Amino acid sequence: MIIGKGPCGEKIGYYELVEEQKVPDDMGTQTFVRWLIKEDDGAKAFAMRLFTIKPGGHINLHHHPWEHEIFVLEGVGEIRIGSRVYRVSQGFFIYVPPNVEHEYWNKGDKDLKFLCMIPLKPTVNSDEKIEC
């Protein structure tokens, strides 16, 4: 199926037809993202991304004034949220609050793939890092 827009503004597509982009080196290693749904598609509130972290790959520690909703599709990884590290695998879901530092590692021998939904606008008024 080709990616396309329907008459009501809907977008239908197959993920492998969406360009996979390498995450910049200053943001992580061996990590790729596909922007499945974004503002340019007519989305008003949320974007949906598919991340692939290759074995040994990593998304660097960062924080920002919006939340994440994540669902792990395959692989084994660890995510640090604040001061805690969680081991996750297929079927796990994760909520990362705004402004809390977080980072991700692939800890398996296969790709770590997860869907990540983010709002198109900040969900809090400040970008001050929260310690927890």
Beta strands, then each sheet from edge to edge (+ up, - down):
strand 1: 4-5
strand 2: 11-12
strand 3: 21-22
strand 4: 28-37
strand 5: 46-62
strand 6: 68-74
strand 7: 76-81
strand 8: 84-89
strand 9: 93-96
strand 10: 102-106
strand 11: 112-119
sheet 1: 1+ 2-
sheet 2: 3+ 4- 5+ 10- 7+ 8-
sheet 3: 3+ 4- 5+ 11- 6+ 9-
end
